[in-house]
Amino acid sequence: MNPKSARKDEKLETFYASDYFDQLYVWAIELIRKGKAYVCDFVAARTTDRYRGGHADKPGTDSPFRNRSVEENLDLFVRMKKGEFPDGKCSLRVRIDMASPNIWLRDPVLYRIRHTAHHHTGNKWCIYAMYDYAHCLKRLHRGRHTQHLHAGIRGSSSASTTGYSKNLDLPRPLPHQYEFAKLIPTYTIVSKRKLIQLVNDKGGLGLG
């Protein structure tokens, strides 16, 4: 929800990430043209972790696909969007710093292939933007703001979101992201995914 005014009678408007899929794709193309993003054939977690490295004091290893030309990356990404590749064949990564002590800056994934219909856009897309890329840029597209809050449930990712936005032609100054710990009460499930799993598996009393 996005309250556009503090007035109580002001109508609230609901926004979805899918409202900005087209713009997110345009920005991804811009990153590729600037040499800041590349199509990588390493997707499986075990393979990417081997190159990314699992320790802050040990630099990762560049993917052998990191130095593809801009033209090749553009061609592959367009073909990804057209559905020419199966799930898991390749992904789009942003080129940041494989030696950074912050593992989130070691060329994180921007887009992955998933041939699954979306509940808002249907079958229009078979590539989907990753959360860290989409959530910061969609807010910029809504309008100007100076800061936003983010629950750091998967570690600190604010540096990676800055890595995306600073390489795009966006209004300055860029908003600052503040991270906070997610409150999870004891013996309480707050995750939507876990609640759905609980219902589907009929693991709760009276659920079904």
CORFENWO-V547751 format. One line per field, one symbol per residue. phi: phi as a letter, one per 40 degrees, with the letter a starting at -180 (. if undefined). psi: psi as a letter, one per 40 degrees, with the letter a starting at -180 (. if undefined). A space follows every 10 residues. Layout:
phi->???
psi->???
This chain:
phi->.bccaccccc ccbcbbdccb dccccccccc ccccgbaacb ccbddccccc ccgbbccbcc bdccccbccd cccccccccd ccgcbcdgca abbccbacbc ccccccfccc bbcacbcccb bgccbbbbcc dccccccccc ccicabaaba cccbgcbccc cccccccbcb dbcccccbba cccbdcgbcb cccccccccc cfcbcgci
psi->igheiehdeh hihhiideee dddddddddd dddefeiihh ehdhdddddd ddieidehii hhieedfiid dddddddddd defeiihedi ihihhcheeh ehdeeggihd iihhghiied ebediehhii dddddddddd ddihidiiih hgefiheddd dddddeeigi iiiiihhhii ihhgihfhhe hddddddddd efeihei.
